């Protein structure tokens, strides 16, 4: 159906952040599936197709970079955005090398995340390769 909301898989271990982002994503026109661990996120990504995946790097059971690599083993198509508080200097490069499309710092606020989501979905609709 053409008017369906784009689906987003959000993997972040902070429950309060997941809840807040799910509300915002709904307001922005997205349907959100949430996971609090890499294991759950990987299972979700394997069970269904998402239009966009958003990962935190610091997860309790596996780093988001490793989760990204695992997802890329079976899914090269879905855009992946890292939304992380980590700002040690090389996370953006490391996440891109792992197969992510973009890295957005949580401290930058929500506007850059919203823009990145729209940009990646538009690029995917146009069939751009990642």
Backbone as XML, in Angstrom:
<?xml version="1.0"?>
<chain id="A" units="angstrom">
  <residue number="1" name="UNK">
    <atom name="N" x="0.837" y="-1.178" z="0.000"/>
    <atom name="CA" x="0.000" y="0.000" z="0.000"/>
    <atom name="C" x="0.887" y="1.249" z="0.000"/>
  </residue>
  <residue number="2" name="UNK">
    <atom name="N" x="0.619" y="2.187" z="-0.877"/>
    <atom name="CA" x="1.483" y="3.349" z="-1.050"/>
    <atom name="C" x="1.440" y="4.308" z="0.138"/>
  </residue>
  <residue number="3" name="UNK">
    <atom name="N" x="0.356" y="4.322" z="0.889"/>
    <atom name="CA" x="0.241" y="5.275" z="1.986"/>
    <atom name="C" x="0.658" y="4.695" z="3.334"/>
  </residue>
  <residue number="4" name="UNK">
    <atom name="N" x="1.240" y="3.508" z="3.337"/>
    <atom name="CA" x="1.738" y="2.935" z="4.587"/>
    <atom name="C" x="2.909" y="3.750" z="5.114"/>
  </residue>
  <residue number="5" name="UNK">
    <atom name="N" x="2.990" y="3.812" z="6.439"/>
    <atom name="CA" x="4.120" y="4.493" z="7.064"/>
    <atom name="C" x="5.394" y="3.687" z="6.834"/>
  </residue>
  <residue number="6" name="UNK">
    <atom name="N" x="6.515" y="4.348" z="6.560"/>
    <atom name="CA" x="7.784" y="3.618" z="6.486"/>
    <atom name="C" x="8.087" y="2.983" z="7.850"/>
  </residue>
  <residue number="7" name="UNK">
    <atom name="N" x="8.643" y="1.796" z="7.822"/>
    <atom name="CA" x="8.943" y="1.084" z="9.066"/>
    <atom name="C" x="10.396" y="1.303" z="9.469"/>
  </residue>
  <residue number="8" name="UNK">
    <atom name="N" x="10.571" y="1.526" z="10.771"/>
    <atom name="CA" x="11.891" y="1.795" z="11.335"/>
    <atom name="C" x="12.153" y="0.801" z="12.461"/>
  </residue>
  <residue number="9" name="UNK">
    <atom name="N" x="13.310" y="0.151" z="12.413"/>
    <atom name="CA" x="13.775" y="-0.666" z="13.530"/>
    <atom name="C" x="14.722" y="0.194" z="14.342"/>
  </residue>
  <residue number="10" name="UNK">
    <atom name="N" x="14.393" y="0.404" z="15.606"/>
    <atom name="CA" x="15.206" y="1.205" z="16.525"/>
    <atom name="C" x="15.813" y="0.274" z="17.571"/>
  </residue>
  <residue number="11" name="UNK">
    <atom name="N" x="17.146" y="0.194" z="17.596"/>
    <atom name="CA" x="17.841" y="-0.655" z="18.562"/>
    <atom name="C" x="18.645" y="0.247" z="19.490"/>
  </residue>
  <residue number="12" name="UNK">
    <atom name="N" x="18.171" y="0.346" z="20.739"/>
    <atom name="CA" x="18.822" y="1.180" z="21.753"/>
    <atom name="C" x="18.487" y="0.583" z="23.108"/>
  </residue>
  <residue number="13" name="UNK">
    <atom name="N" x="19.452" y="0.545" z="24.003"/>
    <atom name="CA" x="19.225" y="-0.095" z="25.301"/>
    <atom name="C" x="18.509" y="0.796" z="26.303"/>
  </residue>
  <residue number="14" name="UNK">
    <atom name="N" x="18.333" y="2.066" z="26.016"/>
    <atom name="CA" x="17.684" y="2.976" z="26.953"/>
    <atom name="C" x="16.174" y="3.015" z="26.683"/>
  </residue>
  <residue number="15" name="UNK">
    <atom name="N" x="15.424" y="2.397" z="27.581"/>
    <atom name="CA" x="13.975" y="2.290" z="27.407"/>
    <atom name="C" x="13.301" y="3.653" z="27.252"/>
  </residue>
  <residue number="16" name="UNK">
    <atom name="N" x="13.692" y="4.620" z="28.095"/>
    <atom name="CA" x="13.049" y="5.937" z="28.016"/>
    <atom name="C" x="13.311" y="6.616" z="26.674"/>
  </residue>
  <residue number="17" name="UNK">
    <atom name="N" x="14.501" y="6.449" z="26.125"/>
    <atom name="CA" x="14.808" y="7.024" z="24.819"/>
    <atom name="C" x="14.009" y="6.320" z="23.724"/>
  </residue>
  <residue number="18" name="UNK">
    <atom name="N" x="13.925" y="4.993" z="23.796"/>
    <atom name="CA" x="13.123" y="4.255" z="22.812"/>
    <atom name="C" x="11.675" y="4.730" z="22.830"/>
  </residue>
  <residue number="19" name="UNK">
    <atom name="N" x="11.114" y="4.873" z="24.018"/>
    <atom name="CA" x="9.724" y="5.311" z="24.132"/>
    <atom name="C" x="9.526" y="6.704" z="23.546"/>
  </residue>
  <residue number="20" name="UNK">
    <atom name="N" x="10.438" y="7.622" z="23.868"/>
    <atom name="CA" x="10.334" y="8.987" z="23.350"/>
    <atom name="C" x="10.463" y="9.008" z="21.830"/>
  </residue>
  <residue number="21" name="UNK">
    <atom name="N" x="11.459" y="8.282" z="21.307"/>
    <atom name="CA" x="11.661" y="8.266" z="19.860"/>
    <atom name="C" x="10.498" y="7.599" z="19.138"/>
  </residue>
  <residue number="22" name="UNK">
    <atom name="N" x="9.909" y="6.578" z="19.726"/>
    <atom name="CA" x="8.757" y="5.931" z="19.099"/>
    <atom name="C" x="7.610" y="6.924" z="18.941"/>
  </residue>
  <residue number="23" name="UNK">
    <atom name="N" x="7.386" y="7.751" z="19.944"/>
    <atom name="CA" x="6.334" y="8.778" z="19.867"/>
    <atom name="C" x="6.675" y="9.795" z="18.781"/>
  </residue>
  <residue number="24" name="UNK">
    <atom name="N" x="7.919" y="10.271" z="18.789"/>
    <atom name="CA" x="8.334" y="11.242" z="17.772"/>
    <atom name="C" x="8.284" y="10.658" z="16.371"/>
  </residue>
  <residue number="25" name="UNK">
    <atom name="N" x="8.781" y="9.437" z="16.214"/>
    <atom name="CA" x="8.769" y="8.816" z="14.890"/>
    <atom name="C" x="7.341" y="8.682" z="14.374"/>
  </residue>
  <residue number="26" name="UNK">
    <atom name="N" x="6.417" y="8.334" z="15.263"/>
    <atom name="CA" x="5.014" y="8.252" z="14.863"/>
    <atom name="C" x="4.523" y="9.616" z="14.378"/>
  </residue>
  <residue number="27" name="UNK">
    <atom name="N" x="4.859" y="10.668" z="15.116"/>
    <atom name="CA" x="4.474" y="12.020" z="14.702"/>
    <atom name="C" x="5.124" y="12.404" z="13.374"/>
  </residue>
  <residue number="28" name="UNK">
    <atom name="N" x="6.336" y="11.896" z="13.120"/>
    <atom name="CA" x="7.045" y="12.202" z="11.879"/>
    <atom name="C" x="6.579" y="11.319" z="10.717"/>
  </residue>
  <residue number="29" name="UNK">
    <atom name="N" x="5.689" y="10.360" z="10.995"/>
    <atom name="CA" x="5.139" y="9.526" z="9.934"/>
    <atom name="C" x="5.779" y="8.170" z="9.752"/>
  </residue>
  <residue number="30" name="UNK">
    <atom name="N" x="6.386" y="7.642" z="10.813"/>
    <atom name="CA" x="7.033" y="6.332" z="10.744"/>
    <atom name="C" x="6.361" y="5.341" z="11.701"/>
  </residue>
  <residue number="31" name="UNK">
    <atom name="N" x="6.401" y="4.070" z="11.329"/>
    <atom name="CA" x="6.006" y="2.996" z="12.235"/>
    <atom name="C" x="7.289" y="2.433" z="12.827"/>
  </residue>
  <residue number="32" name="UNK">
    <atom name="N" x="7.358" y="2.331" z="14.162"/>
    <atom name="CA" x="8.599" y="1.925" z="14.830"/>
    <atom name="C" x="8.465" y="0.582" z="15.519"/>
  </residue>
  <residue number="33" name="UNK">
    <atom name="N" x="9.455" y="-0.262" z="15.314"/>
    <atom name="CA" x="9.630" y="-1.500" z="16.062"/>
    <atom name="C" x="10.881" y="-1.284" z="16.896"/>
  </residue>
  <residue number="34" name="UNK">
    <atom name="N" x="10.795" y="-1.600" z="18.188"/>
    <atom name="CA" x="11.913" y="-1.308" z="19.097"/>
    <atom name="C" x="12.567" y="-2.580" z="19.615"/>
  </residue>
  <residue number="35" name="UNK">
    <atom name="N" x="13.865" y="-2.468" z="19.863"/>
    <atom name="CA" x="14.624" y="-3.553" z="20.472"/>
    <atom name="C" x="15.611" y="-2.938" z="21.456"/>
  </residue>
  <residue number="36" name="UNK">
    <atom name="N" x="15.798" y="-3.598" z="22.604"/>
    <atom name="CA" x="16.699" y="-3.103" z="23.628"/>
    <atom name="C" x="18.053" y="-3.783" z="23.649"/>
  </residue>
  <residue number="37" name="UNK">
    <atom name="N" x="18.211" y="-4.820" z="22.823"/>
    <atom name="CA" x="19.484" y="-5.536" z="22.748"/>
    <atom name="C" x="19.818" y="-5.825" z="21.291"/>
  </residue>
  <residue number="38" name="UNK">
    <atom name="N" x="21.088" y="-6.091" z="21.037"/>
    <atom name="CA" x="21.513" y="-6.466" z="19.690"/>
    <atom name="C" x="20.869" y="-7.778" z="19.266"/>
  </residue>
  <residue number="39" name="UNK">
    <atom name="N" x="20.751" y="-8.709" z="20.191"/>
    <atom name="CA" x="20.150" y="-10.013" z="19.880"/>
    <atom name="C" x="18.722" y="-9.850" z="19.392"/>
  </residue>
  <residue number="40" name="UNK">
    <atom name="N" x="17.950" y="-9.051" z="20.101"/>
    <atom name="CA" x="16.562" y="-8.816" z="19.701"/>
    <atom name="C" x="16.509" y="-8.036" z="18.386"/>
  </residue>
  <residue number="41" name="UNK">
    <atom name="N" x="17.363" y="-7.041" z="18.245"/>
    <atom name="CA" x="17.406" y="-6.277" z="17.005"/>
    <atom name="C" x="17.765" y="-7.128" z="15.803"/>
  </residue>
  <residue number="42" name="UNK">
    <atom name="N" x="18.733" y="-8.006" z="15.958"/>
    <atom name="CA" x="19.127" y="-8.900" z="14.869"/>
    <atom name="C" x="17.978" y="-9.815" z="14.495"/>
  </residue>
  <residue number="43" name="UNK">
    <atom name="N" x="17.310" y="-10.367" z="15.494"/>
    <atom name="CA" x="16.168" y="-11.244" z="15.225"/>
    <atom name="C" x="15.076" y="-10.489" z="14.461"/>
  </residue>
  <residue number="44" name="UNK">
    <atom name="N" x="14.779" y="-9.268" z="14.896"/>
    <atom name="CA" x="13.768" y="-8.460" z="14.207"/>
    <atom name="C" x="14.176" y="-8.207" z="12.754"/>
  </residue>
  <residue number="45" name="UNK">
    <atom name="N" x="15.440" y="-7.845" z="12.548"/>
    <atom name="CA" x="15.924" y="-7.550" z="11.195"/>
    <atom name="C" x="15.884" y="-8.778" z="10.295"/>
  </residue>
  <residue number="46" name="UNK">
    <atom name="N" x="16.060" y="-9.948" z="10.881"/>
    <atom name="CA" x="16.020" y="-11.179" z="10.101"/>
    <atom name="C" x="14.589" y="-11.620" z="9.800"/>
  </residue>
  <residue number="47" name="UNK">
    <atom name="N" x="13.662" y="-11.275" z="10.676"/>
    <atom name="CA" x="12.279" y="-11.729" z="10.533"/>
    <atom name="C" x="11.460" y="-10.891" z="9.572"/>
  </residue>
  <residue number="48" name="UNK">
    <atom name="N" x="11.799" y="-9.632" z="9.398"/>
    <atom name="CA" x="11.013" y="-8.786" z="8.500"/>
    <atom name="C" x="11.869" y="-7.705" z="7.887"/>
  </residue>
  <residue number="49" name="UNK">
    <atom name="N" x="11.366" y="-7.141" z="6.822"/>
    <atom name="CA" x="12.076" y="-6.064" z="6.143"/>
    <atom name="C" x="11.646" y="-4.724" z="6.729"/>
  </residue>
  <residue number="50" name="UNK">
    <atom name="N" x="12.637" y="-3.871" z="6.966"/>
    <atom name="CA" x="12.391" y="-2.510" z="7.441"/>
    <atom name="C" x="12.824" y="-1.534" z="6.363"/>
  </residue>
  <residue number="51" name="UNK">
    <atom name="N" x="12.257" y="-0.340" z="6.406"/>
    <atom name="CA" x="12.669" y="0.708" z="5.477"/>
    <atom name="C" x="13.921" y="1.419" z="5.963"/>
  </residue>
  <residue number="52" name="UNK">
    <atom name="N" x="14.163" y="1.356" z="7.284"/>
    <atom name="CA" x="15.284" y="2.057" z="7.896"/>
    <atom name="C" x="15.622" y="1.390" z="9.224"/>
  </residue>
  <residue number="53" name="UNK">
    <atom name="N" x="16.908" y="1.331" z="9.543"/>
    <atom name="CA" x="17.359" y="0.781" z="10.821"/>
    <atom name="C" x="18.191" y="1.849" z="11.523"/>
  </residue>
  <residue number="54" name="UNK">
    <atom name="N" x="17.877" y="2.068" z="12.810"/>
    <atom name="CA" x="18.630" y="3.030" z="13.621"/>
    <atom name="C" x="19.247" y="2.277" z="14.792"/>
  </residue>
  <residue number="55" name="UNK">
    <atom name="N" x="20.566" y="2.388" z="14.923"/>
    <atom name="CA" x="21.304" y="1.645" z="15.940"/>
    <atom name="C" x="22.045" y="2.573" z="16.890"/>
  </residue>
  <residue number="56" name="UNK">
    <atom name="N" x="22.069" y="2.173" z="18.150"/>
    <atom name="CA" x="22.989" y="2.759" z="19.121"/>
    <atom name="C" x="24.227" y="1.877" z="19.104"/>
  </residue>
  <residue number="57" name="UNK">
    <atom name="N" x="25.379" y="2.423" z="19.418"/>
    <atom name="CA" x="26.582" y="1.587" z="19.424"/>
    <atom name="C" x="26.790" y="0.849" z="20.738"/>
  </residue>
  <residue number="58" name="UNK">
    <atom name="N" x="26.308" y="1.410" z="21.835"/>
    <atom name="CA" x="26.562" y="0.792" z="23.131"/>
    <atom name="C" x="25.340" y="0.007" z="23.568"/>
  </residue>
  <residue number="59" name="UNK">
    <atom name="N" x="25.375" y="-1.287" z="23.289"/>
    <atom name="CA" x="24.283" y="-2.188" z="23.646"/>
    <atom name="C" x="24.791" y="-3.183" z="24.675"/>
  </residue>
  <residue number="60" name="UNK">
    <atom name="N" x="23.926" y="-3.732" z="25.502"/>
    <atom name="CA" x="24.391" y="-4.578" z="26.602"/>
    <atom name="C" x="25.022" y="-5.908" z="26.176"/>
  </residue>
  <residue number="61" name="UNK">
    <atom name="N" x="24.649" y="-6.420" z="25.020"/>
    <atom name="CA" x="25.124" y="-7.752" z="24.643"/>
    <atom name="C" x="26.096" y="-7.764" z="23.467"/>
  </residue>
  <residue number="62" name="UNK">
    <atom name="N" x="26.199" y="-6.661" z="22.730"/>
    <atom name="CA" x="27.063" y="-6.612" z="21.557"/>
    <atom name="C" x="27.158" y="-5.148" z="21.126"/>
  </residue>
  <residue number="63" name="UNK">
    <atom name="N" x="28.288" y="-4.735" z="20.623"/>
    <atom name="CA" x="28.388" y="-3.361" z="20.126"/>
    <atom name="C" x="27.547" y="-3.213" z="18.863"/>
  </residue>
  <residue number="64" name="UNK">
    <atom name="N" x="26.986" y="-2.026" z="18.689"/>
    <atom name="CA" x="26.176" y="-1.761" z="17.513"/>
    <atom name="C" x="26.943" y="-1.951" z="16.216"/>
  </residue>
  <residue number="65" name="UNK">
    <atom name="N" x="28.245" y="-1.681" z="16.232"/>
    <atom name="CA" x="29.070" y="-1.874" z="15.036"/>
    <atom name="C" x="29.053" y="-3.341" z="14.618"/>
  </residue>
  <residue number="66" name="UNK">
    <atom name="N" x="29.148" y="-4.243" z="15.590"/>
    <atom name="CA" x="29.106" y="-5.670" z="15.275"/>
    <atom name="C" x="27.714" y="-6.086" z="14.801"/>
  </residue>
  <residue number="67" name="UNK">
    <atom name="N" x="26.687" y="-5.493" z="15.400"/>
    <atom name="CA" x="25.324" y="-5.766" z="14.948"/>
    <atom name="C" x="25.151" y="-5.298" z="13.505"/>
  </residue>
  <residue number="68" name="UNK">
    <atom name="N" x="25.663" y="-4.134" z="13.188"/>
    <atom name="CA" x="25.591" y="-3.608" z="11.828"/>
    <atom name="C" x="26.252" y="-4.570" z="10.841"/>
  </residue>
  <residue number="69" name="UNK">
    <atom name="N" x="27.428" y="-5.061" z="11.184"/>
    <atom name="CA" x="28.130" y="-6.024" z="10.317"/>
    <atom name="C" x="27.291" y="-7.280" z="10.114"/>
  </residue>
  <residue number="70" name="UNK">
    <atom name="N" x="26.650" y="-7.761" z="11.181"/>
    <atom name="CA" x="25.817" y="-8.960" z="11.063"/>
    <atom name="C" x="24.607" y="-8.711" z="10.170"/>
  </residue>
  <residue number="71" name="UNK">
    <atom name="N" x="23.996" y="-7.552" z="10.307"/>
    <atom name="CA" x="22.856" y="-7.218" z="9.445"/>
    <atom name="C" x="23.300" y="-7.129" z="7.995"/>
  </residue>
  <residue number="72" name="UNK">
    <atom name="N" x="24.447" y="-6.535" z="7.761"/>
    <atom name="CA" x="24.943" y="-6.386" z="6.387"/>
    <atom name="C" x="25.288" y="-7.722" z="5.730"/>
  </residue>
  <residue number="73" name="UNK">
    <atom name="N" x="25.450" y="-8.774" z="6.507"/>
    <atom name="CA" x="25.699" y="-10.093" z="5.928"/>
    <atom name="C" x="24.501" y="-10.598" z="5.141"/>
  </residue>
  <residue number="74" name="UNK">
    <atom name="N" x="23.290" y="-10.184" z="5.519"/>
    <atom name="CA" x="22.090" y="-10.640" z="4.812"/>
    <atom name="C" x="21.250" y="-9.495" z="4.241"/>
  </residue>
  <residue number="75" name="UNK">
    <atom name="N" x="21.610" y="-8.259" z="4.536"/>
    <atom name="CA" x="20.826" y="-7.124" z="4.062"/>
    <atom name="C" x="21.752" y="-5.968" z="3.700"/>
  </residue>
  <residue number="76" name="UNK">
    <atom name="N" x="22.005" y="-5.803" z="2.420"/>
    <atom name="CA" x="22.848" y="-4.695" z="1.949"/>
    <atom name="C" x="21.999" y="-3.500" z="1.538"/>
  </residue>
  <residue number="77" name="UNK">
    <atom name="N" x="20.688" y="-3.652" z="1.557"/>
    <atom name="CA" x="19.793" y="-2.659" z="0.987"/>
    <atom name="C" x="19.248" y="-1.631" z="1.985"/>
  </residue>
  <residue number="78" name="UNK">
    <atom name="N" x="18.891" y="-2.075" z="3.164"/>
    <atom name="CA" x="18.236" y="-1.192" z="4.121"/>
    <atom name="C" x="19.214" y="-0.157" z="4.674"/>
  </residue>
  <residue number="79" name="UNK">
    <atom name="N" x="18.869" y="1.131" z="4.606"/>
    <atom name="CA" x="19.747" y="2.143" z="5.191"/>
    <atom name="C" x="19.868" y="1.964" z="6.705"/>
  </residue>
  <residue number="80" name="UNK">
    <atom name="N" x="21.084" y="2.133" z="7.211"/>
    <atom name="CA" x="21.353" y="2.042" z="8.642"/>
    <atom name="C" x="21.968" y="3.360" z="9.103"/>
  </residue>
  <residue number="81" name="UNK">
    <atom name="N" x="21.350" y="3.933" z="10.137"/>
    <atom name="CA" x="21.854" y="5.154" z="10.752"/>
    <atom name="C" x="22.256" y="4.835" z="12.180"/>
  </residue>
  <residue number="82" name="UNK">
    <atom name="N" x="23.468" y="5.221" z="12.557"/>
    <atom name="CA" x="23.865" y="5.143" z="13.958"/>
    <atom name="C" x="23.436" y="6.429" z="14.627"/>
  </residue>
  <residue number="83" name="UNK">
    <atom name="N" x="22.748" y="6.293" z="15.760"/>
    <atom name="CA" x="22.342" y="7.429" z="16.580"/>
    <atom name="C" x="22.901" y="7.134" z="17.956"/>
  </residue>
  <residue number="84" name="UNK">
    <atom name="N" x="24.052" y="7.720" z="18.253"/>
    <atom name="CA" x="24.803" y="7.312" z="19.433"/>
    <atom name="C" x="25.346" y="8.510" z="20.203"/>
  </residue>
  <residue number="85" name="UNK">
    <atom name="N" x="25.503" y="8.322" z="21.493"/>
    <atom name="CA" x="26.087" y="9.352" z="22.354"/>
    <atom name="C" x="27.607" y="9.319" z="22.292"/>
  </residue>
  <residue number="86" name="UNK">
    <atom name="N" x="28.146" y="8.271" z="21.735"/>
    <atom name="CA" x="29.589" y="8.104" z="21.672"/>
    <atom name="C" x="30.214" y="9.180" z="20.793"/>
  </residue>
  <residue number="87" name="UNK">
    <atom name="N" x="31.205" y="9.846" z="21.330"/>
    <atom name="CA" x="31.876" y="10.914" z="20.577"/>
    <atom name="C" x="33.379" y="10.854" z="20.809"/>
  </residue>
  <residue number="88" name="UNK">
    <atom name="N" x="33.941" y="9.681" z="20.654"/>
    <atom name="CA" x="35.357" y="9.508" z="20.946"/>
    <atom name="C" x="36.244" y="9.845" z="19.753"/>
  </residue>
  <residue number="89" name="UNK">
    <atom name="N" x="35.651" y="10.188" z="18.637"/>
    <atom name="CA" x="36.462" y="10.643" z="17.525"/>
    <atom name="C" x="36.395" y="9.824" z="16.267"/>
  </residue>
  <residue number="90" name="UNK">
    <atom name="N" x="36.338" y="8.507" z="16.370"/>
    <atom name="CA" x="36.391" y="7.711" z="15.157"/>
    <atom name="C" x="35.134" y="6.872" z="14.925"/>
  </residue>
  <residue number="91" name="UNK">
    <atom name="N" x="34.096" y="7.057" z="15.724"/>
    <atom name="CA" x="32.900" y="6.243" z="15.571"/>
    <atom name="C" x="32.247" y="6.413" z="14.211"/>
  </residue>
  <residue number="92" name="UNK">
    <atom name="N" x="32.239" y="7.646" z="13.700"/>
    <atom name="CA" x="31.601" y="7.844" z="12.405"/>
    <atom name="C" x="32.319" y="7.037" z="11.323"/>
  </residue>
  <residue number="93" name="UNK">
    <atom name="N" x="33.633" y="7.051" z="11.309"/>
    <atom name="CA" x="34.395" y="6.278" z="10.331"/>
    <atom name="C" x="34.210" y="4.783" z="10.549"/>
  </residue>
  <residue number="94" name="UNK">
    <atom name="N" x="34.280" y="4.345" z="11.789"/>
    <atom name="CA" x="34.149" y="2.921" z="12.103"/>
    <atom name="C" x="32.769" y="2.399" z="11.736"/>
  </residue>
  <residue number="95" name="UNK">
    <atom name="N" x="31.729" y="3.175" z="12.009"/>
    <atom name="CA" x="30.377" y="2.717" z="11.684"/>
    <atom name="C" x="30.171" y="2.662" z="10.171"/>
  </residue>
  <residue number="96" name="UNK">
    <atom name="N" x="30.730" y="3.614" z="9.448"/>
    <atom name="CA" x="30.610" y="3.579" z="7.990"/>
    <atom name="C" x="31.354" y="2.374" z="7.416"/>
  </residue>
  <residue number="97" name="UNK">
    <atom name="N" x="32.500" y="2.061" z="7.978"/>
    <atom name="CA" x="33.253" y="0.885" z="7.530"/>
    <atom name="C" x="32.497" y="-0.406" z="7.832"/>
  </residue>
  <residue number="98" name="UNK">
    <atom name="N" x="31.680" y="-0.382" z="8.869"/>
    <atom name="CA" x="30.887" y="-1.563" z="9.236"/>
    <atom name="C" x="29.664" y="-1.733" z="8.342"/>
  </residue>
  <residue number="99" name="UNK">
    <atom name="N" x="29.343" y="-0.715" z="7.542"/>
    <atom name="CA" x="28.216" y="-0.824" z="6.628"/>
    <atom name="C" x="27.095" y="0.158" z="6.872"/>
  </residue>
  <residue number="100" name="UNK">
    <atom name="N" x="27.258" y="1.046" z="7.846"/>
    <atom name="CA" x="26.226" y="2.052" z="8.102"/>
    <atom name="C" x="26.276" y="3.131" z="7.026"/>
  </residue>
  <residue number="101" name="UNK">
    <atom name="N" x="25.164" y="3.828" z="6.893"/>
    <atom name="CA" x="25.077" y="4.906" z="5.921"/>
    <atom name="C" x="25.446" y="6.256" z="6.524"/>
  </residue>
  <residue number="102" name="UNK">
    <atom name="N" x="25.067" y="6.466" z="7.791"/>
    <atom name="CA" x="25.325" y="7.737" z="8.463"/>
    <atom name="C" x="25.536" y="7.523" z="9.948"/>
  </residue>
  <residue number="103" name="UNK">
    <atom name="N" x="26.184" y="8.506" z="10.559"/>
    <atom name="CA" x="26.370" y="8.534" z="12.005"/>
    <atom name="C" x="25.866" y="9.883" z="12.494"/>
  </residue>
  <residue number="104" name="UNK">
    <atom name="N" x="24.936" y="9.882" z="13.462"/>
    <atom name="CA" x="24.387" y="11.106" z="14.030"/>
    <atom name="C" x="24.603" y="11.056" z="15.535"/>
  </residue>
  <residue number="105" name="UNK">
    <atom name="N" x="25.217" y="12.099" z="16.077"/>
    <atom name="CA" x="25.420" y="12.175" z="17.523"/>
    <atom name="C" x="24.110" y="12.529" z="18.225"/>
  </residue>
  <residue number="106" name="UNK">
    <atom name="N" x="23.813" y="11.829" z="19.294"/>
    <atom name="CA" x="22.619" y="12.144" z="20.075"/>
    <atom name="C" x="22.675" y="13.573" z="20.602"/>
  </residue>
  <residue number="107" name="UNK">
    <atom name="N" x="23.868" y="14.035" z="20.955"/>
    <atom name="CA" x="24.001" y="15.377" z="21.507"/>
    <atom name="C" x="23.684" y="16.465" z="20.485"/>
  </residue>
  <residue number="108" name="UNK">
    <atom name="N" x="23.629" y="16.127" z="19.209"/>
    <atom name="CA" x="23.293" y="17.107" z="18.171"/>
    <atom name="C" x="21.810" y="17.438" z="18.165"/>
  </residue>
  <residue number="109" name="UNK">
    <atom name="N" x="21.027" y="16.645" z="18.889"/>
    <atom name="CA" x="19.593" y="16.886" z="18.947"/>
    <atom name="C" x="18.820" y="16.036" z="17.962"/>
  </residue>
  <residue number="110" name="UNK">
    <atom name="N" x="17.537" y="16.318" z="17.871"/>
    <atom name="CA" x="16.654" y="15.495" z="17.052"/>
    <atom name="C" x="16.567" y="15.944" z="15.598"/>
  </residue>
  <residue number="111" name="UNK">
    <atom name="N" x="16.793" y="17.219" z="15.329"/>
    <atom name="CA" x="16.681" y="17.713" z="13.954"/>
    <atom name="C" x="17.632" y="16.990" z="12.992"/>
  </residue>
  <residue number="112" name="UNK">
    <atom name="N" x="18.909" y="16.793" z="13.342"/>
    <atom name="CA" x="19.792" y="16.059" z="12.429"/>
    <atom name="C" x="19.349" y="14.608" z="12.217"/>
  </residue>
  <residue number="113" name="UNK">
    <atom name="N" x="18.781" y="13.990" z="13.252"/>
    <atom name="CA" x="18.287" y="12.623" z="13.097"/>
    <atom name="C" x="17.103" y="12.596" z="12.136"/>
  </residue>
  <residue number="114" name="UNK">
    <atom name="N" x="16.180" y="13.506" z="12.330"/>
    <atom name="CA" x="15.008" y="13.557" z="11.451"/>
    <atom name="C" x="15.426" y="13.797" z="10.001"/>
  </residue>
  <residue number="115" name="UNK">
    <atom name="N" x="16.358" y="14.706" z="9.798"/>
    <atom name="CA" x="16.856" y="14.992" z="8.458"/>
    <atom name="C" x="17.553" y="13.771" z="7.854"/>
  </residue>
  <residue number="116" name="UNK">
    <atom name="N" x="18.363" y="13.094" z="8.650"/>
    <atom name="CA" x="19.075" y="11.909" z="8.167"/>
    <atom name="C" x="18.096" y="10.801" z="7.778"/>
  </residue>
  <residue number="117" name="UNK">
    <atom name="N" x="17.053" y="10.629" z="8.579"/>
    <atom name="CA" x="16.054" y="9.605" z="8.275"/>
    <atom name="C" x="15.373" y="9.896" z="6.942"/>
  </residue>
  <residue number="118" name="UNK">
    <atom name="N" x="14.940" y="11.135" z="6.760"/>
    <atom name="CA" x="14.268" y="11.512" z="5.514"/>
    <atom name="C" x="15.204" y="11.363" z="4.320"/>
  </residue>
  <residue number="119" name="UNK">
    <atom name="N" x="16.443" y="11.782" z="4.499"/>
    <atom name="CA" x="17.427" y="11.698" z="3.422"/>
    <atom name="C" x="17.668" y="10.241" z="3.005"/>
  </residue>
  <residue number="120" name="UNK">
    <atom name="N" x="17.861" y="9.376" z="3.981"/>
    <atom name="CA" x="18.144" y="7.983" z="3.666"/>
    <atom name="C" x="16.944" y="7.279" z="3.033"/>
  </residue>
  <residue number="121" name="UNK">
    <atom name="N" x="15.747" y="7.594" z="3.500"/>
    <atom name="CA" x="14.549" y="7.000" z="2.893"/>
    <atom name="C" x="14.357" y="7.489" z="1.468"/>
  </residue>
  <residue number="122" name="UNK">
    <atom name="N" x="14.602" y="8.774" z="1.221"/>
    <atom name="CA" x="14.500" y="9.308" z="-0.141"/>
    <atom name="C" x="15.517" y="8.644" z="-1.061"/>
  </residue>
  <residue number="123" name="UNK">
    <atom name="N" x="16.740" y="8.496" z="-0.584"/>
    <atom name="CA" x="17.781" y="7.847" z="-1.388"/>
    <atom name="C" x="17.407" y="6.397" z="-1.691"/>
  </residue>
  <residue number="124" name="UNK">
    <atom name="N" x="16.855" y="5.701" z="-0.712"/>
    <atom name="CA" x="16.455" y="4.307" z="-0.922"/>
    <atom name="C" x="15.322" y="4.216" z="-1.937"/>
  </residue>
  <residue number="125" name="UNK">
    <atom name="N" x="14.379" y="5.134" z="-1.875"/>
    <atom name="CA" x="13.268" y="5.145" z="-2.839"/>
    <atom name="C" x="13.768" y="5.384" z="-4.261"/>
  </residue>
  <residue number="126" name="UNK">
    <atom name="N" x="14.821" y="6.152" z="-4.391"/>
    <atom name="CA" x="15.389" y="6.438" z="-5.703"/>
    <atom name="C" x="16.302" y="5.323" z="-6.173"/>
  </residue>
  <residue number="127" name="UNK">
    <atom name="N" x="16.453" y="4.308" z="-5.338"/>
    <atom name="CA" x="17.255" y="3.160" z="-5.713"/>
    <atom name="C" x="18.748" y="3.370" z="-5.632"/>
  </residue>
  <residue number="128" name="UNK">
    <atom name="N" x="19.176" y="4.366" z="-4.870"/>
    <atom name="CA" x="20.613" y="4.604" z="-4.738"/>
    <atom name="C" x="21.259" y="3.468" z="-3.954"/>
  </residue>
  <residue number="129" name="UNK">
    <atom name="N" x="22.409" y="3.063" z="-4.403"/>
    <atom name="CA" x="23.156" y="1.986" z="-3.745"/>
    <atom name="C" x="23.885" y="2.526" z="-2.524"/>
  </residue>
  <residue number="130" name="UNK">
    <atom name="N" x="24.016" y="1.673" z="-1.526"/>
    <atom name="CA" x="24.699" y="2.065" z="-0.288"/>
    <atom name="C" x="26.015" y="1.350" z="-0.176"/>
  </residue>
</chain>
